[in-house]
């Protein structure tokens, strides 16, 4: 069995980082998907591709894969630098403003 270990990225719909702290072990498809001739749905007989295991750390995921004899490929995430703007939105409500805040 082959699997990949990765840390999920944030969704494109939000700017938050929820559900991106854990590491995921996801099995790779062993067989190709087939198209059902009647309905046109895509299906597969490989049920392992539906399994996603979550771990608190990369080392825990690697240890699990090693114990179960799973060949795993680790994909390290590309970290974003934080967006910190001097005088950003919070500055609109600061108590130490020099001038009067108006629209």
C-alpha positions as CSV (number, residue, x, y, z in Angstrom):
1,X,0.0,0.0,0.0
2,X,1.1,3.5,-0.8
3,X,0.1,6.7,1.0
4,X,0.9,10.3,1.2
5,X,1.3,12.4,4.4
6,X,0.6,16.1,4.2
7,X,-0.7,19.0,6.2
8,X,-3.9,20.3,4.6
9,X,-4.1,23.9,3.3
10,X,-6.8,26.4,4.2
11,X,-9.9,26.5,2.0
12,X,-10.1,29.1,-0.7
13,X,-13.4,30.4,0.8
14,X,-11.8,31.6,4.1
15,X,-8.7,33.4,5.2
16,X,-8.6,31.5,8.5
17,X,-6.3,28.6,9.3
18,X,-8.8,26.2,10.9
19,X,-8.3,22.5,10.2
20,X,-4.7,23.0,9.0
21,X,-2.8,22.1,12.1
22,X,-3.2,18.3,11.9
23,X,-1.4,15.9,9.5
24,X,-3.3,13.6,7.2
25,X,-2.4,10.2,5.9
26,X,-4.3,9.5,2.7
27,X,-4.0,6.3,0.7
28,X,-3.3,6.5,-3.0
29,X,-5.6,4.7,-5.5
30,X,-4.3,1.3,-6.5
31,X,-6.7,0.8,-9.4
32,X,-8.0,3.2,-12.0
33,X,-11.5,4.6,-11.7
34,X,-14.1,3.4,-14.1
35,X,-17.1,5.1,-15.6
36,X,-20.4,3.4,-15.2
37,X,-22.0,2.9,-18.6
38,X,-25.6,3.4,-17.4
39,X,-25.4,6.5,-15.2
40,X,-22.0,7.9,-16.1
41,X,-20.8,8.0,-12.5
42,X,-17.1,7.5,-11.7
43,X,-16.5,4.5,-9.4
44,X,-13.6,2.4,-8.1
45,X,-13.3,-0.9,-6.3
46,X,-10.5,0.4,-4.2
47,X,-12.0,1.2,-0.8
48,X,-8.6,2.3,0.8
49,X,-8.7,5.5,-1.3
50,X,-11.7,6.6,0.9
51,X,-9.6,6.4,4.1
52,X,-8.1,9.6,5.6
53,X,-6.4,9.4,9.0
54,X,-5.5,12.5,11.0
55,X,-2.5,12.8,13.3
56,X,-1.3,15.5,15.7
57,X,2.2,15.5,14.2
58,X,4.2,14.4,11.2
59,X,6.2,12.0,13.3
60,X,3.1,10.3,14.6
61,X,1.9,9.8,11.0
62,X,5.3,8.4,10.0
63,X,5.4,6.0,12.9
64,X,2.0,4.7,12.1
65,X,3.0,4.1,8.5
66,X,6.2,2.4,9.5
67,X,4.3,0.1,12.0
68,X,1.7,-0.9,9.4
69,X,4.2,-1.4,6.6
70,X,2.8,1.5,4.5
71,X,5.1,3.2,2.0
72,X,4.5,6.9,2.6
73,X,5.6,10.0,0.9
74,X,5.7,13.2,3.0
75,X,4.8,16.5,1.4
76,X,5.9,19.4,3.6
77,X,3.7,22.5,3.5
78,X,4.9,25.8,2.2
79,X,4.5,28.3,5.1
80,X,2.9,31.7,4.4
81,X,4.3,34.7,6.0
82,X,1.8,36.5,8.2
83,X,0.1,39.6,6.8
84,X,0.8,42.2,9.3
85,X,0.2,45.8,8.2
86,X,1.3,48.7,10.3
87,X,-1.7,50.9,10.7
88,X,-4.1,48.3,9.6
89,X,-7.8,47.9,10.4
90,X,-7.3,47.9,14.1
91,X,-5.7,51.3,14.0
92,X,-9.1,52.8,13.1
93,X,-10.2,52.2,16.7
94,X,-7.0,53.0,18.5
95,X,-7.3,55.2,21.6
96,X,-4.1,57.0,21.0
97,X,-5.0,58.6,17.7
98,X,-3.6,62.0,17.0
99,X,-6.6,63.3,15.0
100,X,-10.3,62.9,15.2
101,X,-11.6,59.8,13.4
102,X,-14.2,60.8,10.8
103,X,-15.7,59.1,7.8
